[in-house]
Amino acid sequence: MAELSEQQSAVDWVLSTTRTVRKRLDLTRPVEPQVILDCLRLAIQAPTGGNAQGWRWMVVTDPVKKAAIGEFYRSAGRKYFAAKADSKRGEQDLRVQDSAQYLMDVIERVPVLVIPCIKGRPANVEQSAAYFGSIHPAIWSFSLALRARGLGSAWTSFHLAHERETARLLGIPEGFTQAAMLPVAYTIGSDFKPAKRRPVEEITYWNHWDNTAAR
Ligand SMILES: Cc1cc2nc3c(=O)[nH]c(=O)nc-3n(C[C@H](O)[C@H](O)[C@H](O)COP(=O)(O)O)c2cc1C
């Protein structure tokens, strides 16, 4: 790799070490509202289709509401893992499952739950690319901004099985779709490592499908 400036190295560090954090979320350290706003201020620099910016960010800190969402999350998570119970899984899968089940157990104790919402609802696959493409980049930017400040999160979707009940609980109006839920906390330690991935050279094709010879 080419030599990087300090600034480039800092960006690469955040990009390569922003992991899904579950067991190392600090459940005891409060998260200041200001740090959430700072990260969301960066997140909304992300692009949106047609520059629509139809996002709203639901930040949940109320213990009673977090407990209710925690029940929705657990109930859907249990069904997900029950459905997978018979499938053959490798070591990494089992590690992820163990970590995901830990998060299910403690979800309401995570200091902040952030639910990104976006106006409308996609009618079909073609629309859904632009639709979710108008909130996912901002969600990821939010995760990166958290990482840069010593906080962590996990992109989760289990609670969406109870999207309506969650909307009722939080007063989210009809016409807005919940895209994910991010439990947010300071992390215990910050020595996260790049994940194992297939070499990029194997999955990048140049000028023709399957041609991995860079030109
Ligand atoms: C769209 C999406 C939905 C996910 N939903 C959940 C979830 O409901 N619960 C959970 O514990 N993790 C969830 N994850 C996290 C993945 O399991 C995680 O990315 C995977 O374990 C790889 O870890 P890494 O991001 O650190 O490489 C989700 C991730 C994505 C991108």
The ligand as a MOL file (V3000), in Angstrom:
LIG
                    3D

  0  0  0     0  0            999 V3000
M  V30 BEGIN CTAB
M  V30 COUNTS 31 33 0 0 0
M  V30 BEGIN ATOM
M  V30 1 C -28.5480 -5.2080 7.5990 0
M  V30 2 C -27.9060 -5.7750 8.8320 0
M  V30 3 C -28.7080 -6.3080 9.8230 0
M  V30 4 C -28.1540 -6.8380 10.9960 0
M  V30 5 N -28.9670 -7.2710 12.0020 0
M  V30 6 C -28.4310 -7.6860 13.1790 0
M  V30 7 C -29.2550 -8.0020 14.3100 0
M  V30 8 O -30.4980 -7.8840 14.2690 0
M  V30 9 N -28.6460 -8.4000 15.4460 0
M  V30 10 C -27.2860 -8.4880 15.5700 0
M  V30 11 O -26.7930 -8.8530 16.6500 0
M  V30 12 N -26.4720 -8.1810 14.5160 0
M  V30 13 C -27.0170 -7.7720 13.3400 0
M  V30 14 N -26.1850 -7.4020 12.3000 0
M  V30 15 C -24.7140 -7.4420 12.4820 0
M  V30 16 C -24.0230 -8.5580 11.7280 0
M  V30 17 O -24.3380 -9.7670 12.3430 0
M  V30 18 C -22.5150 -8.2420 11.7270 0
M  V30 19 O -22.2680 -7.2560 10.7720 0
M  V30 20 C -21.6510 -9.4520 11.5420 0
M  V30 21 O -21.6480 -10.1270 12.7690 0
M  V30 22 C -20.2130 -9.1440 11.1140 0
M  V30 23 O -19.5210 -8.4510 12.1000 0
M  V30 24 P -18.5800 -7.1850 11.7180 0
M  V30 25 O -19.5480 -6.1240 11.2620 0
M  V30 26 O -17.8540 -6.7850 12.9570 0
M  V30 27 O -17.6590 -7.6370 10.6320 0
M  V30 28 C -26.7380 -6.8660 11.1370 0
M  V30 29 C -25.9180 -6.3200 10.1420 0
M  V30 30 C -26.4860 -5.7620 9.0020 0
M  V30 31 C -25.5890 -5.1540 7.9570 0
M  V30 END ATOM
M  V30 BEGIN BOND
M  V30 1 1 1 2
M  V30 2 1 2 3
M  V30 3 2 2 30
M  V30 4 2 3 4
M  V30 5 1 4 5
M  V30 6 1 4 28
M  V30 7 2 5 6
M  V30 8 1 6 7
M  V30 9 1 6 13
M  V30 10 2 7 8
M  V30 11 1 7 9
M  V30 12 1 9 10
M  V30 13 2 10 11
M  V30 14 1 10 12
M  V30 15 2 12 13
M  V30 16 1 13 14
M  V30 17 1 14 15
M  V30 18 1 14 28
M  V30 19 1 15 16
M  V30 20 1 16 17
M  V30 21 1 16 18
M  V30 22 1 18 19
M  V30 23 1 18 20
M  V30 24 1 20 21
M  V30 25 1 20 22
M  V30 26 1 22 23
M  V30 27 1 23 24
M  V30 28 2 24 25
M  V30 29 1 24 26
M  V30 30 1 24 27
M  V30 31 2 28 29
M  V30 32 1 29 30
M  V30 33 1 30 31
M  V30 END BOND
M  V30 END CTAB
M  END
